[in-house]
Amino acid sequence: MPLKHGSKIYCQLLLDTHRYKLAEKLAEERGVRVTGMLREFVYSALSKIQPQEYEIAKADDEEAWKESVQRRVEGRQRSKQEKRESDKDA
């Protein structure tokens, strides 16, 4: 069962040993983490199987990421402002 991890979904993928080792070797040759490489494989396959739906999902994900970054920036600005106000009161 997938779990929420921030704005992403965490899912477990069980691979057979020898095929995982093949993926691990390929990732090592490419100088990347195996999980990141496998994620890109999934995204690539989705984009080929359902290109229009994939582009919509990708755009929605990018928009969600921008909103997340904006909320973080606003939160930091608020924290700095609150700290300045509390420093003035002290």
C-alpha positions in Angstrom: 0.0 0.0 0.0 1.5 3.3 -1.0 2.3 5.9 1.6 2.3 9.7 1.4 5.8 11.2 1.7 5.4 15.0 1.5 4.0 15.7 -1.9 5.1 12.4 -3.3 3.9 8.8 -3.0 6.2 6.2 -1.5 5.7 2.7 -2.9 7.6 -0.4 -2.4 8.8 -2.4 -5.4 9.9 -6.0 -5.1 12.3 -7.1 -7.7 13.8 -10.5 -8.3 17.4 -10.7 -7.1 19.3 -11.1 -10.4 17.4 -8.5 -12.2 17.9 -6.1 -9.3 21.6 -6.8 -9.5 21.5 -6.0 -13.2 19.8 -2.6 -12.4 22.3 -2.0 -9.6 25.2 -2.6 -12.0 23.7 -0.2 -14.6 23.1 2.5 -12.0 26.7 2.2 -10.8 28.0 2.5 -14.4 25.9 5.6 -14.9 27.0 7.0 -11.5 23.4 7.3 -10.2 21.4 5.8 -7.4 19.5 2.7 -8.4 16.2 4.1 -7.0 16.4 7.3 -9.0 17.3 5.4 -12.1 14.3 3.0 -11.7 12.0 6.0 -11.1 13.2 7.5 -14.4 12.5 4.1 -16.1 8.9 4.1 -14.8 8.4 7.7 -15.9 9.9 6.9 -19.3 7.6 3.9 -19.8 4.5 5.9 -18.7 5.4 8.7 -21.2 5.6 6.1 -24.0 2.4 4.2 -23.0 0.2 7.2 -22.3 1.9 10.3 -23.6 -1.0 12.8 -23.3 -2.0 11.7 -19.8 1.7 11.6 -18.8 2.2 15.2 -19.9 -0.8 16.3 -17.9 0.4 14.4 -14.8 3.9 15.8 -15.2 2.6 19.4 -15.5 0.4 18.9 -12.4 3.4 17.5 -10.5 5.5 20.5 -11.5 2.8 22.9 -10.4 2.5 21.1 -7.0 6.3 21.4 -6.6 6.2 25.1 -7.3 3.4 25.6 -4.8 5.4 23.6 -2.2 8.5 25.7 -2.7 6.4 28.9 -2.5 4.9 27.8 0.8 8.4 27.0 2.2 9.7 30.4 1.2 6.7 32.2 2.7 7.1 30.1 5.9 10.7 31.1 6.2 9.9 34.8 5.6 7.2 34.6 8.3 9.6 33.0 10.7 12.3 35.7 10.1 9.7 38.4 10.6 8.4 36.8 13.8 12.0 36.5 15.1 12.7 40.2 14.4 9.5 41.2 16.2 10.3 39.0 19.2 13.9 40.5 19.3 12.5 44.0 19.3 10.2 43.1 22.3 13.1 41.6 24.3 
